[in-house]
Every structure is written in C-alpha cells, then in structure tokens.
Amino acid sequence: MSHRYQTILLFGAPGAGKGTQGKILGQIPGFYHLSCGEVFRTLDVSSRLGRIFQEYSSRGELVPDDVTVEMWCENMRARTVLSEYKPHVDLLVLDGIPRNVRQAKLLSKYIHVLEVVHLVCPDKEAMIQRLRRRALKENRVDDAKEDVIRRRWAVYENETAPVLAYYNPSIVRTVDAMGSPASVLQHILEVVVPVQESHFRNPLTAAPSESGVKAKAARNGKAAPRKSAANRAARGGVANKR
C-alpha cells in the first residue's frame, strides 16, 4: 500500500452537502471523514501554526495555501498517532480541501486520490435558496444574506472548480446533489464502496472482500480465484439445512 493516505474527495459547490455526506460516511467502519473546517476548529492557538492562523484570521485574510496544508498534515499526524485514523484500515474521506489547484498540488505528496465524488448542483438558484434556509435554521443570520452566499459561489467557481481538471477524469464521478440526503448517500455509496473494498480488508472481519478480490483481479487482467469444490460443497450443505 502507498505511503500516502488512500483518499476519497467529496467535491462540490457551497451547500452541495459535502459535510453532511462526509459525516455519514465517517460513521461507517472502514471510512474516516475529515473536513478542513475541523482542522481549523481543533487547532492549538498557542502553537506556531496556531499563532500564524490567528495572525491571518484576525486581519480577515485567508491563510496561505502552504500554511493550510501544513496545518492539515499536522492534524493528520496527530489523529494517526492517537489511532483515531488508521491508514492501513481506513479510507480517508476529505471535504473542503483542496480549495484550489495549488493546494491540490501540495497535497499530492501526502494523499493518493482514488476517487473524486463531484456533488453536482445543476440549479444554482435552488442551491442558493437551500443555503439561505440552512443558515436561518442554524441561526447563522450573516450566512443567510444572499450577497454573502453569491460571493461564496463566485470564489468556488473561480478558485475551487478548476481543481476538478487537475485530477484524471477517469476518477471523477458525478452525483446529483439536489436529491434527498438518503438518495444522495445511496449514489455516493455506489461509488465509494467498491473503492474501499478493492483497497482494504473488511474492517469487521479483517478478511479481503470478495468484490475487492474480483476488482484487483480485473485490474491485473486475471480471473478471480474460484471457490474450491470443498468450499462449494460446504456452502451447499449450509443451504440445505435452511
């Protein structure tokens, strides 16, 4: 397995549901979710990086890309040391990072992106109204202002959307973000479960999954190993007892 973190990126415009879907995936054994916002929220403000972050945020400025990636790396190391995240067991699910092409290039040293799940919002105006309703429901009045929301969209379109072109189109999968959360989750699982199974063992049994074996065999141009006659007979015996 690569020394880089095996990763799925959740990608999409503001309000597409990256955080919501990431949190749900993070509850499933074998998946570990981390948002960029969580990195900033858990930052030790007394540390060197914390002081740098405070310096920029106090001026209302964005933290430079290299500092953002360094903070992310430190956070990941800490989670690994504490065994919250186990690189050889868990598929890392990221949202909110990379935010631009330069961050994507800086992160390539640390993550191996297996799939990019692009949550597509075909109706921009409907998505803006969704963001307004969400902000009001969560009592974030400033975030409910339409001009604020449109600025966020402009930043996404100018800086973040080009990140998609950085990755090989063969690993970019689109999912309609306008469905119900359960429907969106269903389609995301159709994308990420085969990826997880083809790179990791079953997180509950530690055994390689049958679909994972088949996927690896297909990539190697070989047929998946057939079950032995004894194994088939044993399974038949179990079936006959039912």
C-alpha positions as CSV (number, residue, x, y, z in Angstrom):
1,M,0.0,0.0,0.0
2,S,1.3,3.5,-0.8
3,H,2.8,5.6,2.0
4,R,0.3,8.3,1.0
5,Y,-3.1,8.3,2.6
6,Q,-5.6,6.5,0.4
7,T,-8.3,9.1,-0.1
8,I,-11.8,9.9,-1.5
9,L,-12.5,13.6,-2.1
10,L,-16.0,15.0,-1.7
11,F,-16.2,17.9,-4.1
12,G,-18.9,20.4,-4.9
13,A,-20.2,23.9,-4.6
14,P,-21.3,25.6,-1.3
15,G,-24.4,23.8,0.0
16,A,-23.9,20.7,-2.0
17,G,-23.9,18.6,1.1
18,K,-20.2,17.6,1.3
19,G,-20.1,18.0,5.1
20,T,-23.4,16.1,5.7
21,Q,-22.5,13.2,3.5
22,G,-18.9,13.1,4.8
23,K,-20.2,12.8,8.4
24,I,-22.5,10.0,7.5
25,L,-19.7,8.1,5.7
26,G,-17.4,8.6,8.7
27,Q,-19.8,6.6,10.8
28,I,-19.3,3.5,8.6
29,P,-16.5,1.2,9.6
30,G,-13.6,1.5,7.1
31,F,-14.2,5.2,6.4
32,Y,-12.7,8.1,8.2
33,H,-14.0,11.6,7.5
34,L,-12.2,14.8,8.0
35,S,-13.3,18.3,6.9
36,C,-11.0,21.3,6.5
37,G,-13.2,23.2,8.9
38,E,-12.5,20.6,11.6
39,V,-8.7,21.1,11.1
40,F,-9.1,24.8,11.9
41,R,-11.5,24.3,14.8
42,T,-9.2,21.9,16.6
43,L,-6.0,24.0,16.0
44,D,-4.0,24.7,19.1
45,V,-3.9,28.5,19.1
46,S,-0.8,28.5,21.3
47,S,1.3,26.5,18.8
48,R,3.4,28.0,16.0
49,L,0.8,27.2,13.4
50,G,-2.0,28.4,15.7
51,R,-0.3,31.8,16.0
52,I,0.1,32.1,12.3
53,F,-3.6,31.2,11.8
54,Q,-4.6,33.8,14.3
55,E,-2.5,36.4,12.7
56,Y,-4.2,36.0,9.3
57,S,-7.7,35.4,10.6
58,S,-7.5,38.5,12.9
59,R,-6.9,40.6,9.8
60,G,-9.8,38.9,7.9
61,E,-7.3,37.3,5.5
62,L,-7.2,33.8,4.1
63,V,-4.5,31.5,5.4
64,P,-1.8,30.9,2.7
65,D,-2.0,27.6,0.9
66,D,1.3,26.2,2.2
67,V,0.3,27.0,5.8
68,T,-3.2,25.4,5.3
69,V,-1.6,22.2,4.0
70,E,1.0,22.2,6.8
71,M,-1.8,22.6,9.4
72,W,-3.7,19.7,7.7
73,C,-0.6,17.5,7.8
74,E,0.0,18.2,11.5
75,N,-3.6,17.4,12.2
76,M,-3.5,14.1,10.3
77,R,-0.3,13.1,12.1
78,A,-1.9,13.7,15.5
79,R,-5.0,11.7,14.5
80,T,-2.8,8.8,13.3
81,V,-0.7,8.8,16.5
82,L,-3.9,8.7,18.6
83,S,-5.2,5.9,16.4
84,E,-8.3,7.8,15.6
85,Y,-7.4,7.3,11.9
86,K,-5.7,4.1,10.9
87,P,-4.1,4.5,7.4
88,H,-3.9,0.7,6.7
89,V,-7.6,0.2,7.7
90,D,-9.5,3.3,6.9
91,L,-10.3,5.0,3.6
92,L,-9.8,8.8,4.2
93,V,-12.8,10.9,3.1
94,L,-12.0,14.6,2.7
95,D,-14.2,17.6,2.2
96,G,-13.3,21.3,2.0
97,I,-9.7,20.7,0.9
98,P,-8.1,21.2,-1.6
99,R,-9.7,24.5,-2.2
100,N,-7.6,25.4,-5.2
101,V,-5.2,23.9,-7.7
102,R,-2.1,24.9,-5.7
103,Q,-3.4,23.1,-2.6
104,A,-4.1,20.0,-4.7
105,K,-0.5,20.0,-5.9
106,L,0.8,20.5,-2.4
107,L,-1.4,17.7,-1.0
108,S,-0.4,15.2,-3.8
109,K,2.7,14.5,-1.7
110,Y,0.5,13.2,1.2
111,I,-2.7,11.8,-0.4
112,H,-3.4,9.3,-3.1
113,V,-6.8,10.3,-4.5
114,L,-8.6,7.1,-5.6
115,E,-11.9,8.8,-6.5
116,V,-13.4,12.3,-6.6
117,V,-17.1,12.4,-5.8
118,H,-18.4,15.5,-7.5
119,L,-21.7,16.6,-6.0
120,V,-23.3,18.4,-8.9
121,C,-25.8,21.3,-8.4
122,P,-27.5,21.8,-11.8
123,D,-29.8,24.5,-10.4
124,K,-27.7,27.3,-8.9
125,E,-30.6,29.4,-7.7
126,A,-32.2,26.4,-6.0
127,M,-28.9,25.8,-4.2
128,I,-28.7,29.4,-3.1
129,Q,-32.1,29.1,-1.5
130,R,-31.1,25.9,0.1
131,L,-28.1,27.7,1.7
132,R,-30.3,30.5,2.9
133,R,-32.8,28.1,4.6
134,R,-30.0,26.2,6.2
135,A,-28.3,29.3,7.6
136,L,-31.6,30.5,9.1
137,K,-32.4,27.1,10.6
138,E,-28.9,27.1,12.2
139,N,-29.3,30.7,13.4
140,R,-26.4,32.0,11.2
141,V,-28.1,35.2,10.1
142,D,-25.0,36.6,8.4
143,D,-24.6,33.5,6.3
144,A,-28.2,33.8,5.2
145,K,-27.6,37.0,3.3
146,E,-27.8,36.4,-0.5
147,D,-24.8,38.6,-1.3
148,V,-22.7,36.6,1.1
149,I,-23.9,33.3,-0.5
150,R,-23.2,34.6,-4.0
151,R,-19.7,35.7,-3.1
152,R,-19.0,32.2,-1.8
153,W,-20.3,30.8,-5.1
154,A,-18.0,33.2,-7.0
155,V,-15.0,32.1,-5.0
156,Y,-15.9,28.4,-5.7
157,E,-16.3,29.0,-9.4
158,N,-13.1,31.0,-9.8
159,E,-10.8,29.1,-7.5
160,T,-12.2,25.7,-6.4
161,A,-14.0,24.4,-9.5
162,P,-10.7,24.3,-11.6
163,V,-9.4,21.7,-9.1
164,L,-11.5,19.1,-10.9
165,A,-9.4,19.5,-14.1
166,Y,-6.3,18.7,-12.0
167,Y,-7.4,15.1,-11.5
168,N,-7.7,12.4,-14.1
169,P,-11.3,12.4,-15.5
170,S,-11.4,8.7,-15.1
171,I,-11.6,9.0,-11.3
172,V,-14.1,11.8,-11.2
173,R,-17.7,10.6,-10.6
174,T,-20.7,12.9,-10.6
175,V,-23.6,12.6,-8.2
176,D,-26.7,14.8,-8.3
177,A,-26.7,16.8,-5.0
178,M,-30.3,18.0,-5.3
179,G,-31.9,14.8,-4.2
180,S,-32.8,13.9,-0.6
181,P,-29.9,13.2,1.7
182,A,-30.7,9.5,1.7
183,S,-30.9,9.4,-2.1
184,V,-27.6,11.3,-2.5
185,L,-26.0,8.9,0.1
186,Q,-27.2,5.9,-1.9
187,H,-25.4,7.1,-5.1
188,I,-22.3,8.1,-3.2
189,L,-22.1,4.6,-1.7
190,E,-22.4,3.1,-5.2
191,V,-19.1,5.0,-6.0
192,V,-17.1,4.6,-2.8
193,V,-17.9,1.1,-1.5
194,P,-16.1,-0.6,-4.5
195,V,-13.1,1.6,-4.0
196,Q,-13.0,0.8,-0.3
197,E,-13.3,-2.9,-0.9
198,S,-10.7,-3.0,-3.6
199,H,-8.0,-1.3,-1.4
200,F,-8.8,-2.5,2.2
201,R,-9.8,-5.6,4.0
202,N,-13.2,-5.9,5.6
203,P,-12.9,-3.6,8.7
204,L,-15.0,-6.0,10.8
205,T,-13.5,-9.4,9.9
206,A,-10.1,-8.3,8.5
207,A,-10.7,-10.6,5.5
208,P,-10.4,-9.4,1.9
209,S,-13.9,-8.8,0.4
210,E,-14.9,-11.0,-2.5
211,S,-15.7,-7.9,-4.6
212,G,-12.3,-6.5,-3.7
213,V,-10.6,-9.6,-4.9
214,K,-12.5,-9.5,-8.1
215,A,-11.6,-5.8,-8.7
216,K,-7.9,-6.4,-8.1
217,A,-8.0,-9.5,-10.4
218,A,-9.7,-7.4,-13.1
219,R,-7.1,-4.7,-12.9
220,N,-4.4,-7.3,-13.2
221,G,-6.1,-9.0,-16.1
222,K,-6.7,-12.2,-14.3
223,A,-9.8,-14.1,-13.4
224,A,-10.8,-14.0,-9.8
225,P,-10.0,-17.3,-7.9
226,R,-12.8,-19.8,-8.0
227,K,-14.1,-21.3,-4.7
228,S,-12.8,-24.8,-4.1
229,A,-15.1,-27.8,-4.5
230,A,-15.0,-28.4,-0.8
231,N,-15.9,-24.8,-0.1
232,R,-18.8,-25.0,-2.6
233,A,-20.0,-28.3,-1.1
234,A,-19.8,-26.8,2.4
235,R,-21.9,-23.8,1.3
236,G,-24.3,-26.2,-0.3
237,G,-24.6,-28.1,2.9
238,V,-25.4,-25.0,4.9
239,A,-28.0,-24.0,2.3
240,N,-29.6,-27.5,2.6
241,K,-30.0,-27.1,6.3
242,R,-32.1,-23.9,5.9
